[in-house]
Amino acid sequence: MTELPPSPSLGPPHSYFHAVWHAAREDEPVEWYDELDVEGYSIRCVRKYRDGRLEAHSYQSENWRDVMPEGPFPPTEDIDRNPEFSARDISKTEFEIPWSQANRSSTEPQSSGG
């Protein structure tokens, strides 16, 4: 059996960004919140779907190979130039709010009904 490589070596948090993917399908995340190291690699991320569902991911996630971005993100300005996206730099606090909400919602029992 082939052993898979370990997660990448990441630096400390350097910046944070939020992007909206206007063309996202119903089953794809429409909002992206990422904590990035100096090279642009995502350290932690939150994905928000059109139905309001939040998912938090990091290299501590069991399925990190499936959910973490494969490479570094380009500069926020480059993402924002693509008409399919709106992107901006955000503060650590602006990142921590959805991160906390996503982690809280993943541990709360799902309510029945609406």
N, C-alpha and C positions, 0 to 999 in steps of 0.2 A: 504494500500500500504506500502510495506517495504521500510524504508529509508536506502539508501546506506551509508556506512561509508565515512567520509571525506578523503581527500588526506592525505598522510603520513606527519608526522612532519619531516622536513628535516633540516640538519645543513647547515652552509655556504659552498660555494664551497671549495673543498679540492684538487681535481685533475681532470684531463681531459684525455680522451683516444680516440683513433681512431682504428677501426677494419674494416677489409675487410672480408666479408663472401664469400668465393670462390664458395660455392655450392648454393648460392642464386638463386632461380628461377627468371624469368623475372619480375614477379609481387611482388617480395620481395626486401627489401633494400639490396644493396650489400656493402655499406659503412655506418658505424655507428660512429658518433661523440657524445660523452657524457661528460657532466659536472657532476661530482660526489661529494657527500658529504663524510665525513670521513668514513661512514659505507658502502659506495659503491652504495648508491641509486642515480639514475639519477635525477638531478635537471632540466636540460634542455637537449634536444637531437636533433640531425639532422640526418635524414635518406636520403641517396642518392641512387637512383635507376640506373639501367644500362642505361636507356635512358637519364640520366643526371638530372632528376627531383630531387629537394630537398624539404624535408618536415621538418619543425621545430615544435617541441612539447615541452610542459612543463605542469605543473599542473594547469596553467592558461588556457590551451586549454579546450574548451567546452567538447571535447570528450576524456579527459585525461585517462579515464578508459579503453578506447580502444587502446590508442597509447603509453602510458608510460609503461616502463618495470615494471613487477609485483613485483620484489624483487631486492635486491642488486646484483650488478655485482661482480663476483669473481675477484681476482687480475689479472691485465693485463697479467702477466707471465703465469697464468693458462689458460687464453683464448688463448694465443699465442701457447701453447703446443698442442692445438687441431689442427690437420692438415686441418680442414675446414676453419680456421681463420688465419689471420695475425693481430696482435694487438700490439700497442705501446702507451706509454704515450706521450701526446702532451702538449704544453703550452696553456695558456688561449688565447693567440693571435691566435694560430692555430685553436682553437675551434671557436673563435668569427668570423673568416672569413666565414666559411660555415653557421654559425648561421645568420649573417647579410645577406648573399646571399639568404638563404632560406626565410627569412622574407621579403626581398625586392621582390623576385620573387612571393611571395604569394599575394602581393598587386598590382603588375603590371598587366595591361591587357594582356591577352594571345594574341600573334600575330597569324594571320592566314597565313598559308603557311610556307615555311621553308627556 
